[in-house]
């Protein structure tokens, strides 16, 4: 998988920057809605697992030292 370049976007293609927390909240919300709406039990279970995992990841992002204003040690 190739990584996107960090240079400016090509003409006519503006790069959209979405804050990590907003992106994770949207993904968690989508997974939770899928869990609530799906008729397939396996889909509901997996969507619930995804929503829980994203919630844990979001909490880790919020608790990360750089988000608390702490300096990296090392």
PyMOL commands that set and color helices and strands:
alter all, ss='L'
color gray80, all
select helices_A, chain A and resi 20-37+41-63+65-67
alter helices_A, ss='H'
color red, helices_A
deselect
rebuild
show_as cartoon
